[in-house]
Amino acid sequence: MPERIRVLVVEDDADTLAAVAAALREEFTVWVARTGEQALEVADEVGFDADVVVIDLDLGPGMRGDQFAAQYRRRATRPARIVVLSGVPAAHQIARQIRAAAILPKPYDADELVRTVRVLAPRTD
């Protein structure tokens, strides 16, 4: 049986985080974090080896999503596939700057998010 795709979700809003995680957990292994700092701790615990990283750009006080993405990339064991999930007005511009593989605006479509992760994740077969 192939290994499940691993997804790290970084989102400061508890309700959005729970909804995103629930949508992805049916098919993928999901780790969650509510801040950039917490996400770095989680990523460190799992060896900076997520297949896809889903981030919000506005994570409240502290590290922003783009700052987390830069830190993650520096420490990742392989190229990071980042999906920006954000309602920030400049989200498309920031996503391009951080070389995100995809951007989904909020409010997001759960099925589209699942399809996006599926397309971006490396093949396991």
N, C-alpha and C positions, 0 to 999 in steps of 0.2 A: 504494500500500500504506500503511495507517495506521501511524503511529508506535507503537512498542511502549510499553506502560505502564512507567513508571520507578518502581522501589521501592528505598528505602534501608532496610537492615536493620541494627539496632544490637543486638548480643548479645555478652556477654563470654565465654560458653562456646564454645570453638572447635568442638566437635563439633556443638552445637546450631546454631551459625552456619552451618557447612558444610551441615547437613541442610536448614535453612530456605532457604538460598541455592539449593541444588540443586533443591528442590521448586519454587521460584519461577522459576528461570532457564529452564525449558522454555517458559514463556509470556511472561515479562517481562524487561526490562532490570533488572539488580540490582546495586546498590552495597552494600558491606558495611563495617562498622566494629565494633571490639571494645570501644571506650570512647566515652563521650559526647564527650570532647574530640576524638578521632579522627573521630567522626561529624560534628562541626561542620566539621572540615577538609575532609572528603569533600563535605559539603553545600555548602561554599563553592566548591569546585572545579567543582561542577555547577550553581551558581547558585541554591541553595536552591529547586530546582524539581522535587523528586520528586512523583510523583502520589500515592504512598502511602508512609508511614513506619511501619515495623514496629519496635517497641522493647520491650526487656526493661526492667523497672523497676529491678532490682538489677544494676548493671553493675560491681560490685566497687569497689575504691578509686577515689576521684575522683567525677566527676559522676554523679548518678543519672539514670535514664531520664526521670523527670518534670522534672528540671532541664534535660536536653537538649531535651525537648519545648518547654519555655518559651522557650529560646534559639532553637530552630529557628523557632518561630512568629513571634518578633520579627523575624527576618531573611528569612522566606519571601516569595516574590514573589506568592503566592496562598494561599488557605486550605489549611492542612495537614490531610490526612486521616491520622490516627494510629491504628494498630492496636497495642494493648498485648498482648504475648505474654509472660506472666509466671506464675510460681508463687508470688509473694509473697502472704502471707495477706490483706493489705489491697488487693490488686490492683484489685478492682472499685471500691472507694472512690476510690483514687488515679486510676484511669482516668476516673471521672466528674469529678474535680477538674480534670484536664487536658483535659477535653472530648474524650476519645478517641472516635473513630467506632465502634470495636469493641474487644472484649477476648476473647482466647482463652487459656484456662488451659493451663499446662504440666502434664503432657505434652499436646502439641497434636496435632491431626489435620491432616496435610499437605494433604489435599483440601479441608478446611474453610478452611484458610488461603488457598489459591489462590482458592477461591470468594469469600471475604471481600474479597480484594484486587480481584478482578474487579468485584464489586458497588460497591466504594467509588471505584474509579478513574473519572476523568471519561471520558465517551464520546469516542472518537477518530474516529468515522465521521460 
